[in-house]
Structures are given as C-alpha cells and as structure tokens.
Amino acid sequence: MERIKPRTLSGFMELLPAQQVLFDTIYRSLEESFSLYGFTPLDTPMMEAAEILLAKGGGETEKQIYTLNKGDTDLALRYELTTSLAKYVAKNYSKLSFPFRRYEIGKVYRGERAQRGRFREFYQADIDIIGDGGLDVFNEAEIPSVIYECFTALGLERFVININNRKALSGFFEIIGLGEISTEVMRMVDKLDKVGEDKLREMLMDDLSVTQEQASEIMEFVSFPGDPFELLEKYKGKNELFDKGYDELAAVKKHVIGFGVPETHFKINLALARGLDYYTGTVYETIMTDYPEVGSVCGGGRYDNLAEYFIDRQLPGVGVAIGLTRLFYILQEQSLLNNSLLTSASDVLIIPMTDDMSPAVSLAVSMREQGLRVQIYGENKKFAAKLTYANKLGVPYVVLLGEDEIGSGQITVKDMVEGSQVTASAGLLITGLCDKIKKLRSGVPIKT
Amino acid sequence: MERIKPRTLSGFMELLPAQQVLFDTIYRSLEESFSLYGFTPLDTPMMEAAEILLAKGGGETEKQIYTLNKGDTDLALRYELTTSLAKYVAKNYSKLSFPFRRYEIGKVYRGERAQRGRFREFYQADIDIIGDGGLDVFNEAEIPSVIYECFTALGLERFVININNRKALSGFFEIIGLGEISTEVMRMVDKLDKVGEDKLREMLMDDLSVTQEQASEIMEFVSFPGDPFELLEKYKGKNELFDKGYDELAAVKKHVIGFGVPETHFKINLALARGLDYYTGTVYETIMTDYPEVGSVCGGGRYDNLAEYFIDRQLPGVGVAIGLTRLFYILQEQSLLNNSLLTSASDVLIIPMTDDMSPAVSLAVSMREQGLRVQIYGENKKFAAKLTYANKLGVPYVVLLGEDEIGSGQITVKDMVEGSQVTASAGLLITGLCDKIKKLRSGVPIKT
C-alpha cells in the first residue's frame, strides 16, 4: 500500500499531549478570569458568507483571508473575531442587553507566508463591552484590571499594561498645529520603540515636514520622563478634544488603581498610538517586561462604532485581544511554561496482576467516584512493559493489584516520582491520593 | 452607507448567550467525564492538506468536504475527527505511549444540503483508545461505561447503549452459509428498525436470494426476545470467528456490569451492525429511550487499523463519537434543557447610585476575590433603566450601593427571582451570596 506522509500544515500549531494540557490550562484560566468580570461566552462560526467578513474591507488583511466556494455561496474563514461579533450583535440586537459583555476564545485563519512564530491558524481570546448609543468611560477603566487578572492568574508576574488616550493624542497634535496630519504623525510616533528618539525626530522632519520646534514638542510629549499628567497639564484648556482625552485618562487611571492594579503593572504611556483609524479613546498594549522584543501580548482599545456595516445604530465599544497561540508559542520558546504542573491525562494507572480484571474494575469505579482520573492497564504484557508504559505516560501514581492485595482487601500504591511504595486498605489510600492529586493540580501554568 | 444584512450561514449553529452557556456546560461535562477515564485532550487543526483528509477516500462523504486553495497547496476542512487522529498518531508515533487514549471535542465541516436539524459546522466529541500491534478486548468493555458516565453526568436518565459484536455477526452469517454476502446482509439487517420484520424478510429473499430457511434463522437471530446468550450458545463451536466474537461479547458484558452500568441502560442487541467495513469487533449505539426516532446519539466500535494510509504499523483501536451539536439541537427541540440552570454571565450586578464609582469598584474587587462573577453597571442612566437592564440580563442578584449604604458600610442585595431585598454588612452578605450561587450553579444541563 502506498502511504501518505503524515504531516501538519506549516503555520498550524498541533501540540503533543503534555503541551496540550498546559495550553488548555491557560485557555481555562482565561475563561475564568473573563467570567469574573461578567463576560458571557460566545462561539461564533469559523466560516461566514464572504460579504460578511469583507464588509469593512481589509486592505492587507483581506489578501490573507481564506476563501472557498460551495454551491453558489462565496464563503470565507474568519481572520479575527471582531467582525463575527459585529455581525452577531447586529443580528441579535433586539435580544441582547447593552452594555453587552462577551468573550470569545476561538480559532482564526490568516493565509500568511509561513515563518517561525507566525501562525495561519491561531486562537484569539477577545473580550469586548458593547454599548447602545453610548458607553461610559468607566468601562475603559475596567479593562486593564481584566488584563491584570488574566495574566496574574496565569502566574505571569513581570508585565506592564501601557495605557494612552487617542483623544488626548489627537488633541495634542491639533494644539501644536499638526491636526491635519495627525494620523501620519501618530503612525510614525508608534515606531518610537523600534527606531529610537533621534531617528524618529529625523523622520518627522524629513518625511512629514514637521518643524524643529514641533518635533521637539512631540519628542518631549512621547518620552517625558516624569509623571505624564504633569506634562498633560500644560496643554489643558487649549483644545476640547484634548481636554476630553485628559479627563478620560484621569478617570481611567483613578479606577485602574481602585481595581487593585499595582502601579508597577500599568503605565500611562503617551507614545502609545496603536492602530490608526479604529480606536477613538483609551488604547492598551501589554508588554512582558523581560521580553519587550516580542511586542504586545494583549492590546486593544475604545472604538466608536462596532457594526456600522450591518446596522443603523451606533454601537460604541471597548475591547482587548490576547493572541493565545502566539502567547503560548512565546512561553514555550522562553521556557516559561510550568512543566511541574500535572500534565498526564490520568492521576492513577491501575496495573492488574491477575488474569481476572474484575478487582481492577471495581477499584477504578471507587476511585473515579472520588474524582480521580483513572486508567486501567488492560493489555496482557510483562510487568516490566507495564511499568515502562506508566513511566512514559508520566502518571504520578500506579496502583498494583495482585493476588496478595486482592486477598487482603488492600492495594499497593507506587509514587512514580519518589519511587516509594505503600500497601494499605484501598479506602485509606484513595483519600490520601485525592489530597496529593489536588496539590499536583493546583499550580499555575506559567513559571513564577 | 449601504448596509449588509447581518446573517449566519444556514447549517451553522450560533447560539444566544443563555443557550451558549448551556451548550458550554454540556461541553465541559463531557470533558470531565472523558478525563475520569484517563483520556488526554487533543486539539488538531481544522484544516489539513487535502491529500491527508482524502487519504482513505470518502465516497459520499468526499463530496461534502470543503476544499480551498491558497498558494500551491490544496487544503480541506476536516469532516470528522478520526482522520486527524490517524495523522496525529502516525506523525507522533514514537512520542506517544500505547494504548493511547485521547478525546477531542471540535468542529467539523460538511457541505451538506442545508435542512432542519442537519449542520454544516458541528461539534463532534470523540474518544478513542489506540493500541500498537494489539489492543485487548477489555478496552471495548470499558467504552459503554464511559458513555454511561457521560450521559448520566449530563442529567440524562432514559437511554440505552446497544452493544453487538461484528465477529459474532459475521461468524453467524458464515455458519448459515451466507459468508460470501455477509456485508450485504448486514447492511440490510441494519434497516430492521426502519422497515420492520416482515419487510426485512421479504427484502432478504427477494434482493439477496436468501432462502426461506436462512431468512427465518436471520430473523430469529436479530429479533430473539430472550437472553441473547441463550441464542448465541446454539452456534458455539461451529465457526472460529463466531466463537471469538462470542467470547468478546461475553467479556464485554461481564465488565460493563462490573463498571456499574445498570442492566436497564445497556442491551446486547444482535441486530446492531453499524457501518460496514470499518468495524471489526464490538459496536455501540446509544438511543434516547423516549426519542428512538432521532437515532443514535453516541456510536462507534472497534476497528483493526487506524492509520494504514499513513504508517506501516498496525494500530487497532476502539472509539465512539457524540454528535454534540446535533445532541444539543435535539435537547433544545424536545425542551429537555434545564433552563433553571444559571445562565447569566454574572452572579451579581452592582448598581452604583452615587456619582463616585469608587465604592462600587472596591466592592467588586472584594466580591471577585471570593469567586463571584461581578459586573458593575457603569452607565449614567435612570434607576428604572438600570433595573430593566438587570432583569434582561437575567442576573440573580443585584447590589444597590447608595449614599446610605456607603455611609454605614453596608450593601443592599436584591434577589431578582424572589424580589426580596436585604441591607447588611458587605462581608456577611458576600458569604451568603457565595453559598446561594454555588447552589444555583450546581444543576445538570439536561432536565431529569
């Protein structure tokens, strides 16, 4: 028979069992964090009519969309979760209550050129709060605390949530006479981290004909070393948009502290522009302190109209997204995954040492009733092969059930890490195992 | 602006928030049931190279596969999870330990003609146990207890797992001289439930030239009213394949009882053939007792070679699949979903009644620390509008936080179901809320 080489497409993450368990642990932790803030789970289709996904037009992104055709409908795979949310909210508008808070963790598809660390199929974890007609800035203030909760629950300690306000930024550019080209200036300023201060100043003057004075003012603004509000104060009262942004930023800062985000973990960063046309208020980016080069691991912001392509209602919102697959990839690459977490699918492997499997079956039933995850080794192999299997499986405990044990109503439990072994009554040992397993499962997925 | 009608493709299930929560509850319950039996979670790509998915050739199914092209690769969306498992096991053969137990709950795609109750995108929940070179029949005996655990954990009470053995069935046909056309006979016998006994007898004789005597023997075999083993006994010692099947069936029955599956919930059903070429040992189908017309909600069986298209190793296995989306659809249609289960995304909605949101923020922080899912209503609306929102959200408890409460260090909790209201210290009420919420969350997703 001619065989086909089993392969997985490049750019598609497919994990070995232990890694998958770690991935799932992160996935569930995010779900729990989102839930604490009252976000409801959604699971929208992976595929939509092409006209839905292309509604807002995507420029570069559009080229990456996977399209397909079946029957007479042009179909496409979603490349982000926001368009699906927009469609969902517009479609179910009358059935939802606003502000509508949802999270969705799902796969999206981008037909990018495959390269290391870039994925064609990847999970995004999105939260959004959608208002009907309006949405208080208070919601923008709560988002950083959700991000903080997410990452600390995962065990990540060293990260900073950068926060800025697009109104303050645009207002500032208007004040210094660059209102007309504020988009272009912002796009350039966003490169500060990459190019450095000198190069940025040069680019602003050469490419955008910004005067030396304006350039200096921009440079001071985006790299002010002290309390940013001290600097912002200087511009107050000169521009309505700026003043609104200032007030929003002050409100956000106040509540972010109120929500318990430590000052070490967020920063009002006036250089942050993030995206260009979409965001209209608070914007966020989250940087892993020790790995600034990987860029933002959770970003987003406030936008004014979620679903204008689908519905004649203004639906402002605020949201952030975590690139979950990419985050997992980085954690793996940087050896930040907590490999001491229990990743075996079973807590206990029962190895029957008699031909009759019935005692093993009864024991498995009692153990599962106590919530233990139990596998019975049912193959007719030599004892050494059975132990080799247990070792390869990474199972923490093995129960040996021979004639002696069965005769005396006892079981033998072998601790596969310590190598120790104890024989005693099943009831007693099962209780002990439950406690030990609880401890083994209680870690966080990221090394602290 | 020209607007696009927001729509979801037909054949794609997209749920409203409360339904989504019920769906997710079922999803997680299945995960937990699978985990108790030591199945490890996998998450394989939704898309594969077309040659991988088409490796085994699909006949009718192949026509339903969604294909797409990007660059120079022919791609396809998976239409089941088994081919992905076969690829995974072949690809990672040396890294896995056998027997390899995995579950995968994931979306699959079939470009069927859309009709009520048929889906183009749907979840399958699969478990499989894969052996290397061999796999003891004991594994086949454990599967019904997994199915029993899954459905009872969901709250379903009235269902029956039908069990048969393909070796016994094939052996029987050989014994009565129909070995040459056993596949055709089986295919016909599988229709017994649909066409009835008389029609089946007629079809066997007319279409397959089965003699009257053979037809009578078949009819007795597939509709024997007493203990099937009494009937099977008659044929023992006449055919090697039959005897093997008999022994397997006896072993399966013994252990199914040992695993605690009540005799009311499984049945050795000699009429069950299930599929035709793939299965080679025990086969299963699960019927909801009160809804036999919906057919099997969980089926599968033993097969001899999982991945012959990909690897030169014999990898026998046994597995079953639950059509999760279809099951959910049926539960919805038959009003079997437990709507008294808590489906709101928040346990508590805090309604601040002062301009300063800080006390609400502090309270939310304390409540979330206790594991309560809390949303703060942050919009500047009239009190009536805030309560309307709480009602529409379906949140069980509302906390009112006005000047009086803040001044006295108390909170007012309104029970949205009972309509009652109590004012007391926050600490006291939070503890009470945690208890109440625990109870509200503790139900099963299917009405009992």
Contacts between the chains, C-beta under 8 A, distances in Angstrom:
chain1	res1	chain2	res2	distance
A	1	B	308	6.5
A	1	B	309	7.6
A	3	B	308	8.0
A	3	B	309	6.3
A	3	B	310	6.0
A	3	B	311	6.8
A	3	B	312	6.7
A	4	B	51	5.8
A	4	B	52	6.6
A	4	B	55	5.1
A	4	B	309	5.7
A	4	B	310	6.0
A	5	B	310	7.5
A	6	B	52	7.1
A	6	B	86	7.7
A	6	B	87	4.5
A	6	B	88	7.8
A	6	B	90	4.0
A	6	B	91	4.1
A	6	B	307	7.4
A	6	B	310	4.0
A	6	B	311	6.8
A	7	B	49	6.8
A	7	B	52	7.1
A	7	B	87	7.7
A	7	B	91	6.7
A	8	B	44	7.9
A	8	B	45	6.3
A	8	B	48	7.4
A	8	B	87	7.4
A	8	B	91	6.8
A	9	B	45	6.5
A	9	B	47	6.5
A	9	B	48	6.5
A	9	B	49	6.1
A	9	B	73	7.3
A	9	B	75	7.3
A	12	B	45	4.2
A	12	B	47	7.1
A	14	B	43	7.8
A	14	B	44	5.9
A	14	B	45	6.1
A	14	B	88	7.0
A	15	B	42	7.9
A	15	B	43	7.1
A	16	B	92	6.4
A	16	B	95	5.9
A	17	B	40	4.4
A	17	B	41	7.9
A	17	B	42	7.2
A	17	B	96	7.4
A	17	B	102	7.4
A	20	B	40	7.1
A	20	B	41	5.6
A	20	B	42	6.0
A	20	B	43	6.2
A	21	B	40	7.1
A	21	B	41	6.7
A	23	B	43	7.4
A	24	B	41	5.6
A	24	B	43	7.8
A	35	B	345	7.0
A	35	B	373	5.2
A	36	B	368	4.7
A	36	B	371	7.6
A	36	B	372	7.8
A	36	B	373	5.5
A	36	B	374	7.0
A	37	B	368	7.5
A	37	B	373	7.5
A	37	B	374	7.2
A	37	B	375	6.9
A	38	B	345	5.1
A	38	B	346	3.6
A	38	B	349	7.6
A	38	B	373	5.6
A	38	B	374	6.2
A	38	B	375	3.2
A	39	B	345	6.0
A	40	B	17	4.4
A	40	B	20	7.1
A	40	B	21	7.1
A	40	B	344	7.8
A	40	B	345	3.4
A	41	B	17	7.9
A	41	B	20	5.6
A	41	B	21	6.7
A	41	B	24	5.6
A	41	B	345	7.6
A	42	B	15	8.0
A	42	B	17	7.2
A	42	B	20	6.0
A	43	B	14	7.9
A	43	B	15	7.1
A	43	B	20	6.2
A	43	B	23	7.4
A	43	B	24	7.8
A	44	B	8	7.9
A	44	B	14	5.9
A	45	B	8	6.3
A	45	B	9	6.5
A	45	B	12	4.2
A	45	B	13	8.0
A	45	B	14	6.1
A	45	B	121	5.5
A	46	B	46	6.4
A	46	B	107	6.3
A	46	B	121	6.6
A	47	B	9	6.5
A	47	B	12	7.1
A	47	B	66	7.9
A	47	B	109	7.4
A	47	B	121	6.5
A	48	B	8	7.4
A	48	B	9	6.5
A	49	B	7	6.8
A	49	B	9	6.1
A	51	B	4	5.7
A	52	B	4	6.6
A	52	B	6	7.1
A	52	B	7	7.1
A	55	B	4	5.0
A	66	B	47	7.9
A	66	B	68	5.7
A	66	B	70	6.0
A	66	B	75	7.7
A	67	B	68	6.9
A	68	B	66	5.6
A	68	B	67	6.9
A	68	B	68	4.0
A	70	B	66	6.0
A	70	B	111	4.4
A	71	B	111	7.3
A	73	B	9	7.4
A	75	B	9	7.3
A	75	B	66	7.7
A	86	B	6	7.7
A	87	B	6	4.5
A	87	B	7	7.6
A	87	B	8	7.3
A	88	B	6	7.7
A	88	B	14	7.0
A	90	B	6	3.9
A	91	B	6	4.1
A	91	B	7	6.7
A	91	B	8	6.8
A	92	B	16	6.4
A	95	B	16	5.9
A	96	B	17	7.4
A	97	B	389	5.7
A	97	B	392	3.9
A	97	B	393	5.1
A	98	B	389	8.0
A	99	B	378	7.5
A	99	B	379	6.6
A	101	B	345	6.7
A	101	B	375	6.6
A	102	B	17	7.4
A	107	B	46	6.3
A	109	B	47	7.4
A	111	B	70	4.4
A	111	B	71	7.4
A	121	B	45	5.5
A	121	B	46	6.6
A	121	B	47	6.5
A	131	B	379	7.2
A	134	B	379	7.3
A	135	B	379	7.4
A	136	B	378	4.5
A	136	B	379	5.2
A	136	B	380	6.2
A	138	B	357	5.8
A	138	B	376	7.5
A	138	B	378	3.5
A	139	B	378	5.6
A	142	B	376	7.2
A	142	B	378	7.5
A	149	B	368	7.7
A	254	B	358	7.7
A	255	B	357	6.7
A	255	B	358	7.7
A	255	B	361	5.8
A	258	B	357	7.9
A	258	B	358	5.4
A	258	B	361	4.1
A	258	B	362	6.6
A	258	B	365	7.8
A	259	B	361	5.8
A	259	B	364	7.7
A	259	B	365	6.2
A	260	B	365	5.3
A	307	B	6	7.4
A	308	B	1	6.5
A	308	B	3	7.9
A	309	B	1	7.6
A	309	B	3	6.3
A	309	B	4	5.6
A	310	B	3	6.0
A	310	B	4	5.9
A	310	B	5	7.5
A	310	B	6	4.1
A	311	B	3	6.8
A	311	B	6	6.8
A	312	B	3	6.7
A	344	B	40	7.8
A	345	B	35	7.0
A	345	B	38	5.1
A	345	B	39	6.0
A	345	B	40	3.4
A	345	B	41	7.6
A	345	B	101	6.6
A	346	B	38	3.6
A	349	B	38	7.6
A	357	B	138	5.8
A	357	B	255	6.7
A	357	B	258	7.9
A	358	B	254	7.7
A	358	B	255	7.7
A	358	B	258	5.4
A	361	B	255	5.8
A	361	B	258	4.1
A	361	B	259	5.8
A	362	B	258	6.6
A	364	B	259	7.7
A	365	B	258	7.8
A	365	B	259	6.2
A	365	B	260	5.3
A	368	B	36	4.7
A	368	B	37	7.5
A	368	B	149	7.7
A	371	B	36	7.6
A	372	B	36	7.8
A	373	B	35	5.2
A	373	B	36	5.5
A	373	B	37	7.5
A	373	B	38	5.6
A	374	B	36	7.0
A	374	B	37	7.2
A	374	B	38	6.2
A	375	B	37	6.9
A	375	B	38	3.2
A	375	B	101	6.6
A	376	B	138	7.4
A	376	B	142	7.2
A	378	B	99	7.5
A	378	B	136	4.6
A	378	B	138	3.5
A	378	B	139	5.6
A	378	B	142	7.5
A	379	B	99	6.7
A	379	B	131	7.2
A	379	B	134	7.2
A	379	B	135	7.4
A	379	B	136	5.2
A	380	B	136	6.3
A	389	B	97	5.7
A	389	B	98	8.0
A	392	B	97	3.9
A	393	B	97	5.0
